[in-house]
Amino acid sequence: MNDVTLKKIAEILGISITTVSKALKNYPDVSKKTKKAVLDLAEELHYTPNSFAVNLRTKESKTIGLIIPEVVHHFFSSVINGIIDEAEKNGYLVIILQSNESLALEKKQVDLLLNKRVDGIIMSLSNQSNFDNHIKEIIARGIPLVLFDKISKLINCSKVIIDDQKAAFEAVEHLILKGCKKIAHIRGPINPQNAIDRFLGYKKALEHYNIPFDPTLVYPCLHVTFDEGKSFAKQIIETHKDVDGIFVITDLVAVGVLAYFNEVQIKVPQQVKVIGFSNWFMSQVIAPKLSTVDQPSHEMGVQSFQLLFEEMSHKKNETPFTPRTILLETSVIERESTKKP
Amino acid sequence: MNDVTLKKIAEILGISITTVSKALKNYPDVSKKTKKAVLDLAEELHYTPNSFAVNLRTKESKTIGLIIPEVVHHFFSSVINGIIDEAEKNGYLVIILQSNESLALEKKQVDLLLNKRVDGIIMSLSNQSNFDNHIKEIIARGIPLVLFDKISKLINCSKVIIDDQKAAFEAVEHLILKGCKKIAHIRGPINPQNAIDRFLGYKKALEHYNIPFDPTLVYPCLHVTFDEGKSFAKQIIETHKDVDGIFVITDLVAVGVLAYFNEVQIKVPQQVKVIGFSNWFMSQVIAPKLSTVDQPSHEMGVQSFQLLFEEMSHKKNETPFTPRTILLETSVIERESTKKP
C-alpha cells in the first residue's frame, strides 16, 4: 500500500525510469544533483527497492538459516551471537529456528528454510537427528551447509567442532592428577556425537592411567538439566560412597551437582572433586567455583558463518568447494572444585 | 542451478502447466493419481515453489523481524523462545538481529528489515533509543510494530510490558515489611523506560512508608553486569555501613551482590536483605537463594507475536486496527535472601 514504483519518481521529476534506477544504484553517469533529487523523493515517498524482485534477478536472498536445539541455553545463545554478528558484517540476515531436540520439527524447519530460498544453512543437530533425508535434501539441492557442535560424522559437509574426546580426556586426566581414584561420569544422552565422544574421552583417560572402567559409574542425562545434576549427585554418593571425582557433561548439570553437595554438606573439593564442561560464566560465580573445560562458543559461531560464507562465494562464482572441518582449541580451567585440599 | 520449472514437470508428464500448478496446491479438481505423479516428480527433481515469486503475488513474506539488545541474556533468550515458538505455529519465520544497545546499529537493522519486506517487526529498544526517525519510518510505512519490555511511551504502537513501577514498589515494600529501614537501589542505566519506572517504584515505596529518600543510595549500572553488582555491593557497604536492604535492577546483578557479600562474609539476610528482578533460574540455585520479582519472559514473547499477528491480519484484510498495550502480571517471590532471621 506504501509501494511506490520507479515510474512515479520518474514522472514527478520528469526524467527517465533508467535514470531513476541508476541514481538509486549510485551509477557514476548520473549527476549529483539528479541523484540527490531522486534520493530525496524516494525517501519522502517511503520507497523501498523491491527486494523480492531483486532476489529473482540475482538468485541470492542474502539470508541464511540457523537451526539449533534451543535458544535458551548459554552455549547456543553465545554461538548465535557470534553467527549474527559475523553475518551482519557481511550483509546477511539470519533466520533462527529451534528444533527443541525434535527430529520432526527439525525436518519441518529445513523444509521451511529451503522454501524460503536461504543462501545457506547452519545447524546443530537435535539429539534424535542423524544423516536423514532432510539433510540429504539440503546437500542434493547444492545449498551450502555447515554443522557445528552437534554434528554427524556421516554427513559430508563443512563442520566447526572441538575435539570432544581429547577435551574430555584432559578433564578426566586433570581429576586423576589431582588424586582422584574413583571417577563417575554424568554423560549426555545416548545419540549425539559430542556426548559419545566425551564418554570415550573419559574411558580413554581411565585406561591410560590404569583405572578400571566401571559402567555403573556412568549416568546418562535425558534432558541435560540442573535438576538431573542434583538427582545424579544423590544417586552417585548413595550408591558409591567412595567416589572422589565426577566429570560432568556440561556446567549447568555440574552446578546442579554442586548445589546438592552443598545441601547435604559433602565437601567439594575435599571429599569429591567436580569438573564441568563449557565454561559457562556462572561457573566462576558459584561457591565453590567450578573447574571446567573452556569451549569457545562465540568463536564457534564466527567460524561457522565464515565457513558458510566461503562456500556460498564458491557457489556464486561456480568454483568447486571441498567441505572442511575446523577444530577449535579447548583448555582445562582449574578453579576451586578440583583444587588439592 | 537446481531450479526446475513447472514447465518441465508438465512436459515430462504430458499434462498442462495449470494442472501441475493445481496439483502442487492440492486443488480438488485434480485427480489423486495426477497429484501423486506430480508430487513424486517434483520431489525427485528437488523442485521448490519459487517463494519470491509467490511473495510478489501475495505481498506477504511470512517473515517477521525481531530486534533485541542482546541474545546472550537469559531474559531475552527466553522471550525469543516464546516468539519463535508462536511464530512457527502460525507459519511465520523470524529474522533475529541484536542491536548490542547501539542506536546506530538499531537504525541499520530497521532499514535491513524494511528492505527485506518483513510483514511485521517486534522490538525491544536499545538503551540509546527513543522515538527516533527509524521507528517513525516503520509506522509511516504501515508495517505492524510491537514493542516489548524496553519501550518508549512516545511511540504509538502495540506494546507488551509489565508494570515496572508497581513491580518495583512491591519488591521494595517486601524489604520494608521484612524490617529494612535503609534501602539502597542498584538501578539500570538512565535512559530506558523500565529502569526509570523501577526507580520510581522504589521511590514511591519509600515515600509510602515514610522512609526519607536519599539519592546517594542510588547506584546506576552502565552495562548491567555481574561485575557491577560486585563492585556496587562493595561501594554500598563501605559508604553506608548501616544499609540493611538492597533492591537490584535484575537478578544477574543481584547475584554479583551476593557473591561479594559471600566473599567478605557479610551475612544475607541477617545483616543485609537483597531482592532482585526477573526470576532468572539461577536465582534459586545460588546460596543464599535470591528473592526476586517474577517477570513472565516466555509469555511476553508469545503475547508479542500474537499482538503482531492480530495487527498483520487487520492489515491484510484492510480493517482498522488500534494499537493495544498488554500488561503482564508480576509477583514477588520470597526466598532466603530476604527471610527474617
Chai-1 contact restraints between the chains, C-beta under 6 A:
chainA,res_idxA,chainB,res_idxB,connection_type,confidence,min_distance_angstrom,max_distance_angstrom,comment,restraint_id
A,M1,B,G142,contact,1.0,0.0,6.0,A-B,restraint_1
A,N2,B,R141,contact,1.0,0.0,6.0,A-B,restraint_2
A,N2,B,G142,contact,1.0,0.0,6.0,A-B,restraint_3
A,H46,B,A140,contact,1.0,0.0,6.0,A-B,restraint_4
A,H46,B,R141,contact,1.0,0.0,6.0,A-B,restraint_5
A,T48,B,L114,contact,1.0,0.0,6.0,A-B,restraint_6
A,T48,B,N115,contact,1.0,0.0,6.0,A-B,restraint_7
A,S51,B,N115,contact,1.0,0.0,6.0,A-B,restraint_8
A,S51,B,K116,contact,1.0,0.0,6.0,A-B,restraint_9
A,S51,B,R117,contact,1.0,0.0,6.0,A-B,restraint_10
A,F52,B,F52,contact,1.0,0.0,6.0,A-B,restraint_11
A,F52,B,N55,contact,1.0,0.0,6.0,A-B,restraint_12
A,F52,B,L56,contact,1.0,0.0,6.0,A-B,restraint_13
A,N55,B,F52,contact,1.0,0.0,6.0,A-B,restraint_14
A,L56,B,F52,contact,1.0,0.0,6.0,A-B,restraint_15
A,V71,B,S77,contact,1.0,0.0,6.0,A-B,restraint_16
A,V71,B,I80,contact,1.0,0.0,6.0,A-B,restraint_17
A,V71,B,N81,contact,1.0,0.0,6.0,A-B,restraint_18
A,V72,B,S77,contact,1.0,0.0,6.0,A-B,restraint_19
A,V72,B,S78,contact,1.0,0.0,6.0,A-B,restraint_20
A,V72,B,N81,contact,1.0,0.0,6.0,A-B,restraint_21
A,S77,B,V71,contact,1.0,0.0,6.0,A-B,restraint_22
A,S77,B,V72,contact,1.0,0.0,6.0,A-B,restraint_23
A,S77,B,S77,contact,1.0,0.0,6.0,A-B,restraint_24
A,S78,B,V72,contact,1.0,0.0,6.0,A-B,restraint_25
A,I80,B,V71,contact,1.0,0.0,6.0,A-B,restraint_26
A,N81,B,V71,contact,1.0,0.0,6.0,A-B,restraint_27
A,N81,B,V72,contact,1.0,0.0,6.0,A-B,restraint_28
A,L93,B,I95,contact,1.0,0.0,6.0,A-B,restraint_29
A,I95,B,L93,contact,1.0,0.0,6.0,A-B,restraint_30
A,I95,B,I95,contact,1.0,0.0,6.0,A-B,restraint_31
A,I96,B,I96,contact,1.0,0.0,6.0,A-B,restraint_32
A,L114,B,T48,contact,1.0,0.0,6.0,A-B,restraint_33
A,N115,B,T48,contact,1.0,0.0,6.0,A-B,restraint_34
A,N115,B,S51,contact,1.0,0.0,6.0,A-B,restraint_35
A,K116,B,S51,contact,1.0,0.0,6.0,A-B,restraint_36
A,R117,B,S51,contact,1.0,0.0,6.0,A-B,restraint_37
A,A140,B,H46,contact,1.0,0.0,6.0,A-B,restraint_38
A,R141,B,N2,contact,1.0,0.0,6.0,A-B,restraint_39
A,R141,B,H46,contact,1.0,0.0,6.0,A-B,restraint_40
A,G142,B,M1,contact,1.0,0.0,6.0,A-B,restraint_41
A,G142,B,N2,contact,1.0,0.0,6.0,A-B,restraint_42
A,A259,B,V285,contact,1.0,0.0,6.0,A-B,restraint_43
A,M282,B,M282,contact,1.0,0.0,6.0,A-B,restraint_44
A,V285,B,A259,contact,1.0,0.0,6.0,A-B,restraint_45
